[in-house]
Amino acid sequence: MTRERPSRQQGVGLIETLVAMLVLALGVLGMAAIQVRTLTSTRVTQLRAEAVRATDDLLDRIQTNAAIRNAPPIVNPYITTWGEAPEPEMDCALVPCDGTQLAAFDLAQWKAGLAMALPSGDARVFASDTDPNQLGILIAWTEAAAKNESTAGQNERALFSQAVAVQDALGQAGTGLANIACPAQQTCHLTFIRP
């Protein structure tokens, strides 16, 4: 009867198991990172969609206000700056209002809705310098998931600034208008409308 000698290798199965567990753990971490990035992108997309919806809402309000619909943008009562809209003189849902009163009522409701729909949501409505029949709507909000630029790599910082910068028709950052820019630390959506 031949007797087999025991192998001097011991514990090889344990090392292989540990390596397999390490590879599996790295795969799970990679999948978790992809999931987090997907959720962040989904949130950013939802915020942008809400900004587009708010722009459409304001356009509908302006077009519904027949008294000022054809007013030149330079004297349009829907033009507003950053910050809360002042309280309207009248509640136009309960009593008849003229065009200017309805515009104040619409802006107060619209800005309040914007503040509720977007984190730190605010907007500025301005007359276009390039087209006398256009209004510009610049909607701003903060993104909780926005990258801290000090921790982002050089390439990520460049891509991040290009994605956040508002581009005008000439490809220049900003709106192309003096004193109309996205507030610091906020993301903006710019739309030009023709009421």
N, C-alpha and C positions, 0 to 999 in steps of 0.2 A: 504494500500500500504506500503510495506516494503521498507525501505530506507537502502541502503548499506552504511556501514561506510567506509570512505576512509582508505586505508591502510597507516600505519605509515611508511612503507618502501618506500623510494623515492630515485631514482638515481641508483638503482641496475642495470638496463639495461645499464647505462652509464659505470659503472665499468666493466661489462662483455664485453662491446664493447672495452674498453681500453685494457683489458687483451687479447682479441682476436687479436687486432691490434699489441700488443707487441709480441705475439707468431708468427704472420705472418711476422713481421719485422725481428725477429730472423731467421726464415726460409729463407727469402730472402737474408739476410746477409750470411747465411751458403751456399746457392746456389752460391752466388757471389764469396765466398772464394774458393769453389770447381772449379768454372770456371777459376779463376785466376791461381790456381795451375795446372789445365789442360793445360792452355796456356803456362805456364812456362815449364812444362814437354815436351810439343810439341816443343818448341824452343830448349831445350837441345837436344832432339832427332834429330832435323834437323841439329844442329851443329855436332853431332857425325856422322850422315850420310854423311855430307859434308867432314869430316875428312877421312872416309872410301873411299869415291869417290876420294879424292885427293891421297890417298895411291895407289888405283888402277891406277890412271892416271900416277903416277911416275913409277909404275911397268911396265906399257905399254911402257913408254918412254925408260926405261932401256932395255927392251926386243927388242925394235925396233932398238936400236943402236947396230948393229951387231959387230962393231969393238971392243966394250968393254963388250959385253954381258957375255962372259966367263972369264972376268978378275977377279982375286981374289979380294974379297971385301976389303982387306987391301990396295990395290992400285986403287980401283975403283974411277973414277973421279966424280961419283955421291955422294960421301961422302961429307957432308957439316955440318957446325955448325949453331948455332942460328944466326939470323940476315939476312939481305938481301944478296942475292947471288950477286957476282960481275957482272958487265956488261960483257956480252960475247964479245970476240974479233970480231966475225963475226955474221951476221944475217943468220943463217943456213936455213932459209925459202927462202932466195934469192940466196945464193951461196953454192956450195958444201963445206962440212966441214969434218974433220977427226973425229974420235970417241971422242977425248977429247974436241974438240971445240963444237961438238954436245951436249956433256954432260953439258958443261958450259951454252950453249944456253937453253937447256931443264931446267936446274936448275933455271936459271933466270926467265924463263916464269912460271915455276911451283910455285916458291916462290911468284912471283907477283900475280898469280892467287889465291894462298892460302891466301895472305894478303887481297885480295878483298872478298873472300868467307867467311872467318871467322873473327870475331872481334879480332883484334891484332893477327891475324894468323901468325904462324911461325913454322918452322920444323927443325929437326936435323936428318940427315941420318948418320948412323954409322955402322961399321963392328961388327958383333956378335962375342963375345969371345968364345961362346960355340959351334958354328957351322961355319966352315970356308966358307961355301957356302951361308951364310945368311947375309942380311943387315937388320938393324933395322931402322924403321921410327918412330920418336916420333914427333907428331904434337901437338902444344900447341895453346890455344886461351883463351880469357877471356870471362866469362859469365856475362853479365850485371845483370842477375837475380840470380847470385850465392848468397847464404846466407852469411851474415856477421857472422862469427863464434862467435864474441863476444856477439851477441844477440841470438844465437841459444841455445837451451837447451842442457844439457849434452848428452842425447841420440841422439839428432839430430846431434851434433858435431861428435859423434862416427860414426854414419852412413855416414855422409858427408865425413869424412876423409877416410873411407873405400871405398866409391864409387869413390873418386877422385884419390886415391893412385893407382899407376901402380903396378901390381903384376907380378912377374916373375914366372918361372916354379916351384920354390920352395915355392911360396906363400909369398915371402919377398917383402916389399914395395920397389919401385924403379925398375930399369931395370935389376938389377943384375950386372951392369957394372959400373966401377969407372967413376965418372964425367959425367954420363948420367942420368939426372933426370929432372923431370918436373919443369919449372921455378916457383918461388913463385907467388901466387895469380893467377895461370892459371890452366886450366883443360887440361889434355893431353890424347891422344890416341896413344897407342903403337902397332905397327904391325911389325912382322918379315916377310920378303919376301925372296924368293929364286929365283933370276933372272935366 
